[in-house]
Amino acid sequence: MERNGEPVEYKDLSIEKTAAFISVGGPLSLQYENFEERKSQIELLKYISRAFNNEQLGVFEAGTGVGKSYAYLIPSALWSLQNNEKVIISTGTINLQSQLCDKDIPAVENIIGKKIKYILMKGRQNYICKRRLQDASLMPDLFDEDIDKVNKIVEWAKTSETGSKTDLGYMPSESVWIRVNSESDACMGNKCPFFSDCFVMKVRKEAADANLIVVNHHLLFADIEARMNGAGYENQVVLPPYNRIVFDEAHGIESAATSFFSESFNRFKLNKTLNQLYRHRKNSESGHLLNVAVMSCNEDKVEQAYEVSTQIKNDLSMVETAALDLLQNEYSMRLYYATERNFGPLLSCMQNLMKSLGKFSDIVNSVMEGVADEDKDTPSYWETKSLSRNLELTLKLLHDFSIWNEHPGNVFWIQRKRLPADMAKDGNPWYTVFTSTPLDISRLMNEGVFDPMKSVIFTSATLRTGNSYTYWMNRTGLAFSDPDRIITKDFESPFPYKKNMLFAVPNDAPMQENVQFQQFIEMAISRLITTAGGRTLVLFTSYESLKSAFNTVSLQMRGFTGRFLKQGDDDNARILETFKKETESVLFATDSFWQGVDVPGDSLSQVIIVKLPFSVPKDPVFMARSEFIEKRGGNPFMELSVPEAVIKFRQGVGRLIRTCDDRGAVVVLDRRLYEKRYGTIFTSSVPECIRTYDSFSDTVKNIGRFLDA
């Protein structure tokens, strides 16, 4: 490899010396009186060290309790220090990022006896832009309803060290934050009067000197996309240049990449962009476009803005009405050959919106083109440039919808979403989101991530389906890499599942398609909560089923002293914190709580999995991927549905035992586990433990005896 035109010789890690840091007699053991050496952790660390030395792609499944953070942080830190080369640590959750920076990396510094330069980098939209904040505070005509909120942020920014939204102490409204945060297209760079005090630039300078850079998957993909689009791999882009990545929580990278590379718009997103550019209210006009027009030789073009913007809002209203008429009672619908005729009226309305939006975009571009070069350093010009880019992206998506059949690699779909109660002012509680999603991100990932990097480490508690990594490797694109570079290995959890976990499935539960199934689960959940004395996490695959069960169980158990918590009633982090603190509480949850929830100790003794977590068959992206498999002669159920569900199921089961002392039961109310042939793939993925397949009545007795023992 070359660095700055000079060849680089890497200094390999000493496998045994690196492992000694966490072995008996090593620095870690000297810090704890009751230290117990973890064989699986040491082996994982050795494999990761070899992957760094040999420039490999390491896929490592490490069960709960292996201690994977130390196993990858120690080799990463030592490699960076020895070779003056950055290592990116990419995670899926804010909780893990905070744990790494606040606890684990400082601990690793003590273990290796060396100072590590590290930084948590967030997307620039998480930081205040001082120039935009000043502009907002000086433009009350744009912010009359939010001016107090803006002024509050102004005062905070005067003393803030970071300018980060998470340090603000409260969640600012989206309408305010979107106007004062840092946006790449609106950034004036070194022409900005606040450049020397810029929060984003400060973070980037720190990152340039860092050994370890902690990011989330989304930010990493933003950086990789820019590099793939021409920025190259040797320059500072979103992140400084790097050659080595560690993906923790790697089971989620396909979902994160798919989300990042999707494009979408809705009426609120578009209206915000338009209103910032041009707004007509009470016989007065305002907006960045007017400020730019004063400097433009094409100022007269603004005269058309009122008429065209009014037309856009009419066309947008027609698009929304047509979309909701098409959806009726469905929550989502895909545009493809079978629905093309039904989409006709909506596509016609979208064409009209595209025309009026195109006219407005032409006005904006014409006004900007009329600005002399010496006047292009004004904040309003840069803001208009940023907002113009947003218009162009929406226009492109509208155009792509109109020629959907020319994009076989994308799924075009619409989704009906419910407005918050305070926003449903006209009595209509719904709005529509229009989305284009890549059908398959595997080749994109291989070309952008795996091939250009020297080493990439993937680790998670759930990467295998059965005993195979094939599904995960195919979905993420790792299967396209040189097989000689790939190493895989699984490391068992040291936790005593054999004696501390009961895995129970009632054999007389109605099958999930039975009309009595919902009634059964509501009765079962009440009985199981009573048996465990609360301390229960109930995982659903449907929010409608969750709401029904929550309402019924709350009524049935009115004398219960614990608190019933329901996802959606408050911020997820606050709900989880309450669940941890109140040991008798019960949490009813769905999708996001199947993973990343860590509740050790007495607050969680029982996990109830209501149904196997198969994707909804009507999900547009899932349907398109299933059809793709069918066309090549495959079995979408066994190749997509089952492996995807198994990984999520394993995440759900993994919520229960979080320490060596934890003890409890996992109850699955879906007896397909034992009555369908594919069920063995699920059951074989559960750690070796006590298992029962009895009547529900006996299941309750078994759990009671087990928890009381």
N, C-alpha and C positions, 0 to 999 in steps of 0.2 A: 504493500500500500504506500501511497505518497501523501505527505502532508505539507502544504505550501510548496509543492514542487519537489520536496525531498523525500527519499524512500524512508519508510518507517519500519523498524524492527520491534516487534512486540515482545514484552517480557511476560512469559507464561506464568500463570499462577502455580505455586507449589501445592498440589492437591492435599498432601498430608499436613503441611503447615497450616493451610486454610481450614482444614477440618479440625485441627487441634484447638482452634479458638472456642469451639462449642463442645469439646470432648472432656471427659474426666481429667482433671488436672490443668485444664485450660482456663483462660481468663473468665469465661462465663461461669464455670463451676465454682470459682473462688468468690463469686458475688452472692451465692446462695448457699445457706447452711444445709438445706435439704435438696441439693441439686440432684436431678436424675438425668442421666445421659439418654438422649433420644436417638436410637440407632437409625430410624428412618430419616430423621432430620439430617444426620451426618451424611448418610448416603445421598440424599437429595442435594446437599451442598456440594458433594464431590462431583455429581453428574453435571451440575450447573457450571462448576469450575472447568470441567473438561469441555463443555460446550463453548465457553469463552476461549479456551486455549485452541480448540480445533475448528473454530468458526462454524459451529453447527446450529441447527434448529432443534432445540430441545423441547419435547412435549412431555410434561411431567404432571401426573395426577397425584396430588398429595392429600390424603384424608384429613379431616378435622383433627387438630391437635398435633400434627407433624411439626408445625412451627416453620412454615414455608417462608415467612418474611425474613427471618434471620438467614435462612438457607440461600436466599437470593441476594439479600442486601450485603452480606459480608463479601462474597465473591465480586459483586458489582462495585463495591467501594474500593476493594483492594486492586481490582483491575484498573479502575479509573485513576487511582493514585499512582500506580506503577507505570501506566502508559499514557498519562495525561490525555485521556479520552473519556468523553462524557458517556454516561449510561442513562437511558430513559427508562423510568419505571412508570408503566401505564396501568391504571386500575379502573374499575367500573363504578365505584361508589365514593361519595364524599367522605363517608365514615372511614374507609380504609386509607384514603389519602391523608386525612387528619391523623390517624393512628401512626402511619409511617413517619410523618414529619414531627409530630409532637412527642412520640414515645419510642418507636422502633429505631429510627436512624440515630437519635442521641444515644440510645443504648448500645448500638453497634460501635459508635465512637469509643465508648468505654471499653467494649470488648476487644477491639483491635488496637486500642491505645493511640489512635491517630485522629486528627481533626478532619472532618469531611465537610466540604462545601456542598450544601444541598438547598434546593428551593422547590416550593410548590407553585407550579405555574397554572393559572386558570386562563380561560379565553378572555380576550381583551374587553369583551362586553360586560365582564364582571367588575371592571374598574371604572372609576369616575374619570371623565375627561375634563380637566380644569377649564379649558377653553370653552367647551360646550356648556359647562355648568355656569360660567360667567355670562355667556350669551343668554341662557335660559332665565337667569335672574334679572337681566336687563330688558327682557321682552315680555312684560306682563300681559300684553295683548294676546299672546299665544298661550299663556299659562294662567289666565285669570282664576280658573277653578283649582289650580294646583300650585299657585305661587307660594303659599305658606310651606308646602312640602318641599319645594325647591330651596327656599331660604333655610329650611332646617338642614338640608344636605350641605348647603354652602357653609354653614357654621361648623358642621362636622368635618368637612374637608380641610378646614383651616388647621386642624390639629391631628388629622389622621396620618399615620405612618404609611399605610398601605393603599388607601383609596379603594379598598375592596368592599363589595356589597356585603359580604359575610361579616365584616367588622363594623357594619353600620348599627347593629344591635336590634334592627327591626326589618321587616320586609317592605321596601318601598313599592308604591303602586307601579304597575308596568307602564302606565301612560307617562309617568314622570321619569322613570329610570331610562326608558328608551331614548329620551331627549338629552340625557346628561351623561350617558355611559360612553365608553370609548369604542368607536367604530372604525374599522380599517379604511373604508372608502372616504370617511370624513376626516381622516388624520392628515394634518398639514406637515407632519414630520418636523425637520429642523427649521421650517419656516414659522412654526407655531410660537407665539410669544411665551407659552408655558413649557416649551420643550425641555428646558433644563430641570424643571420640577415635575415632569410627567411621571405619573405612577406606572404606566405601562413601560416606558423607557427604563425606569429604575429596575423593574422586574427583569427586563431583557438584559440589562447590564449585569445583574446578579447571576442570571442564567448563563451568560457567556463565560463566567469564571467558575461555574458549579461543576462538581463531580457527578452528582446525582440530580436529575430533574424529574420530579414527580408530577405526572399529568393524568387527566382522565382520557379514556379511549377516544372521545369525541374531539378533543383538542389535538391529539396525535394525528387523527385522520385529517383534520383541517390542514395540518402541516404537510402531511404526505400528499394530499391532493394538490397543494400549491407546488410541491416539488415535481410531481408527475406532469403538471401543466406547464413546465418549462423553467421553474426556479432552480432546479438542479439539487443535488444532494451535498454540495460542498459549501453552500452559502447559508447565512442567517435568513430564515423565513419566519414562520410563526415561532419556531424553536431554533436554537443554534444547531449547526451541523452535528450529526451523530452517526454511529455505525452499529450500535448495539441497543437492543430493546429487551426489557422484561415485561411481559404481559401477565399481571396477576388478575384473578377473576377472568381468566381467558375463555371460559365457557360463554361469556357474553359478547365476544368481539364481533361475531357475525351480525348480531342484532344491532350493536352500536354502529358498525360500518354501514349497514343497510339504512338505519335511521339517518346517518350523516349524509349519505349520498342520495337521499330522497329530496324532492322539491315539492313545496306545497304553498298554497295561498288560501286566504279566506277574506271575507268582506272587511273584517276589523283591521287586518294587516294592510290591506290595500287602502282603506280609508285613512289610516294613520299616515301613510306615505303621502297621500294626496293633500291632507290637511296641513302637513308640515311645509309642503311646497306652496300651496295656495288655498286660502280660506276666505270665503265671502260671508260676512255675518253682520246683520243690522246696518246695511248700506256701507260697510267698511270692508276693506280687503287687507289681508296680511299674509305673511309667508316668505320663505327664503327666496322664492322665485322673483318676487317683487323687488327684494333688495338687490338681487343680481341684475334685474332688468334696468335699474337706474344707471348701471355702469355699461350697459350693452347698447351697441348701435342698432340692435334689433328689438328695442324696447317695445315697439308697437305690437309685437307678436302677443304680448301679455293681454291685450284687449280681448283676445279670443278665449282666454283661460276660463272666465266665468261660464260661458256657454258650453264649452267642452267638458268642464268638470261637472256641470249639472247633468250633462248627457251620460257621463261615466256613472254617476250615482244612480240614474234611472236604469241604465243597462245592468249595473251590478245588482240592483233590486230584482230585475227580471231573471237574472241568472240564479239568484238565491231561491226565488219562487219556483222556477222550473226544476231546480235540484231537489227541493223538498217535495214537490209533486211527484217526481220520479221515485224518490225513496219511499214515500208513504210511511209504512211502519217498519221498514228495514233500517238498520243502523249504517250499513255500508253497501256499496254496489260497485262492481267492476265494469269498466268499459271494454268489451271485447265482442267477437263476432256474434255471440248469442244475445247480447243486449244492445247492439249498435242501433237497431231500429228504435228501441225505447229511449235511447239517449238523444235521438234526433232533435226534439224541441230544445233540449238543454244545450246541445252543441251549436244550434242556431243562435241562441241567446249569447253564448260565449263568443261567437264570431262578432256579434254586434259590440260586445264589450271590448274585444280585441281592437276593433276599428276605432272606437272613441278613445280608448287608452293609447293607441298608437298616435292619434292626433295630438293628445296632450303631451306625449313623449317628444313628438316633433317640435312642439312649442318650447319645451324645456331645452332641448338640444340647440334650437335656433337661438334662443336667448343667450345660452352659454357660449356659443360660437361667436357671438357679437361682442364678447368681453375682451378687451385688450390684455396682452400678456402681463403687463405691469399691474393689472387689477385682479389677477387670478389668485392672489395670495390672501384674499379676504375670507373670513370664516363662512360667510353665506355662500360663496362660490363652492367651497369644499363640501358644505352641507348639501347643496343642490346636486353636486356631482354624486354624492353618496345616495341620495334619494332617487336620482335618475337611474342609477344602477339597479335599485330595487324595482323600479317600473319595468326595466328591460327584462329582469328575471321573471316577473309576472307575465309579461308579454310572451316570452319564450315558452312558458308553461302552457299558456292559453293556446299558442300555436301548436305545441306538441300534442295537446288533447285533440286538436282538429285533425291531425294526421297520425293518430295513435297507431294505426296498422303499419306505419313505416318505422315504428320503434319496437320490434319484437323482443328486445332485451329489457323493456320496461313494463311495469304494471300501472295502468291508469285507473284511478278509483276515486270515489267520493264517499264522504262519511258525514253522518248527521251527529252533531254534538249539542249537548244541553248548555245553555247560558247560565251563569250564576244568577240567582234570584234578583239581585239589584240591577242587572243589565237587561232583563227581559221586560223592558218598559212598554212595548207595544202589545204585550200579551202573548207574543210568540216566543216560546222558550228555546227555540232551536236555531242553529246556524250550520253551514256546510263547509267542510274542508275539502279542497281539491288537491290530490296528491299524485305524483309520479314516483314510483319506487323501482329500483333496479331488481330484476328478477333473480340475478345471481351475482354475488360480489366476489366469487372465488378467484377469478383470473385477475381482477383489479387488485385484490389483496396480494396475490402472488407477485405481480409485476411491481407494485408500489411499495410493498413492505418486505416480503421474504427474500426475494432475489437481490435487492440492492444492499441489504444489511450483512454485516460480518457474522453477527450472532443474534439470534432471537430466542428468548426463553418464554415458554407458555406454561403457566401453572394454574391449577384450580383443583377444588375437591371433586369436580364432576366434569370430566372430559370424555370418559368412556361410555359406550352403550354396550351392555354386557361386558365382555372383556376386550372390546375392540375400540380403537381410536378412529376407525375408518370414517364414520359418519361426520365427526367433528372436523377431521382433516379435509374431507371432500367439501364440506360447506364453507370452510374458511379459505380454501385454495392451497393449503399446505401440500395437498396431494400432487400438485403440479410441480413442486420443487424437486430438486435432485435427491433421490432417495438416499444417496450416500451421505447427504448432509443431515438427515433427520434421525434423531434418536428419541425413543419413547420409553417410559418407565413409570410404573405406579408404585406409590409408597403408602403402605397401610397406616391407618390411624392407630396410635398407641392407646386409645381410649378403650376401657373394658366393656364393650358392647355386649359381650356374651352374658354378663351378669347384670348389667345396668340398663338394658333396653329390652322392652317387650314390644313385639311387632304383632298387632292383632287385626284380623279381618273377620267380621261376622259373616258366617256362611248362609244366614237366612235373610240377609238384606235384599230388598227388591232390586232387580237389575235397574241400571240407571235410566233406561228408556221407559220404565214402568211409571204410570201416572201417580202411583203411591210413593215413589222414591223421595220426593220432597217432604212429604208428611213423615216418612220414616226418619229421614236425617234430622228433622227438627225434634222429634221425640228422642232420637239417639244422642244428639248433642246435649240436650238437657240432662239426660241420665249420666252421661260421661262427665260433664262438668261437675255434677253433684258428687260423683265418685272421687274425682280428683281434688275436690274442694277449690274449684276455680283453676288457677294456674294453667290455663289452656289456650293454645293458639289454634284457631279453626281456619283452615285454608280452603278457599272456594275457587272454582274456575269461572263462575258467573256472578256478576254483581247483583243481578236480579234474585238469584237463589240466596245470596248472602243477606240481602235486605229482608227477604221473607223470613229466613231463619232467625235473624237478629230480632225482628219484631215479635215472632212467635215465642222464642226462647225467653226473651225479656219478660213477656207476660206470664209465661208458665212458671218462671222462677222469681216472682216478685219478692219473695222473702229472702232471697240470696243476698248475703252481705257484701259480696265482692262487686266490683264495677264491671259493666259490660261496655266494651269499646268497639267502635265500628270504623273501619277504614273509610275515609271520605268526610268524617265529621270534624276533622281537624288536620293540621299539618302532620304528615307521616312521622317525622322525627319526634314531635311532641307526643303523639299517640304512643309511640314505642317507649318513650321515656316514662310515661305514666304506667304502662304495662310492666316495665321493669321494677318500678318503685312500689306499686301496689300488688303485693304477692298473691292476693286472691283474685285478681282481675282476669278477665277473659277477653281475648282479642279476636274479632271476626275480620278476616282480611282476604284479599285476593291478590292478583298478579304480583305486584312489587314486593309483597311480604314473603313470597316463596323463597327468596334468596336475600342474602345480606343482613338478615336479622340475627343478632347475637345476644341471647338472653340467658346467661349462665346462672346457676343457682336455683333458689326456691321459687322464683316467679314463673318458671315454666317446667311443668312435669308431664305435660301431655300435648301432643300435636295430633289434631284430627284432620285427615285429608278426606274431603267429602267425595271427590271424584278424581280419577286419573286425569292429569292435566293435558289432554289432547287439545290441539288448536281447534278453534271453531271452524267447522267445515266451510262455512260461508265467508270466512275471512278472504278478501280479494287477493292478497299476496299469496296466501297459502293455497288458494284454488289455482292460481296461475302456476305456482311451482309444482303442484300435483299434476297438472296437465302436461307440463314440460317433461316430467318423469314418465308419464303414460306414453307420450309420443315416441320416446326412445325405447319403449317396450318394458319399462320397469313397473314396480308395484309401489305406488306412492304411499300407501298405508305403511308398508313395512320399511320403506326407504326414507320416508320423511316423517310421517305422523308418529310412529312408535319411537324412533330414536330421539326426536325432539321432546316428546313427552317424558321419556325415561330420564333425560338430563334434568328436566325441571322437577320431576318426581324426586330424584336423588337430592336436589337442593332442598325440597320441602322436608324430607326425612332428616336431613342434616341440621335442621333448626333445633332439634331436641337436645342432643348431647354436645355441650360446648366445652366441658372440662372433665377431668378424670373422675370427679366426684358427682357429676350430674347423673340423675337416674330418672327414668320415666317411660312412658308408653307412646308409641305411634299407632294410631287407629286409622285404618283405611276403610271407609264405608262403601267401597266399590269392589264387589266380589269378582269382577272380571279378572282381577289379579290371579285368581286360582281357577277360573272357569273358561278362560280363553287361552288359546295356545300361546299367544304373544305375552301372556302374563308372566311367564317364566323369565322373560327379559327384564321385567321390572323387579321381580322377587330376587333374582340373582344379583341385582345391583344394591340390595340392602345389606348392610354389614351383618356378619354372623352374630345372631342374638337369639333370645327366646322368642318363639313364634307360636301363635295359636290361630286356628281356623275353626271356631266353634260358633254356636248360636249366639245371638246378641246378648241374651240373658247371661250365658256363661262367660262371654267376653267381658261384661261389666264386672262380674265376680272375680275373674282372673286379674283384671286391672286393679281392683280394690285390694286384693291380697298382695299383689306385687308392690303397689305403692306404700302399703302399710308395713311391709316386711322390713 
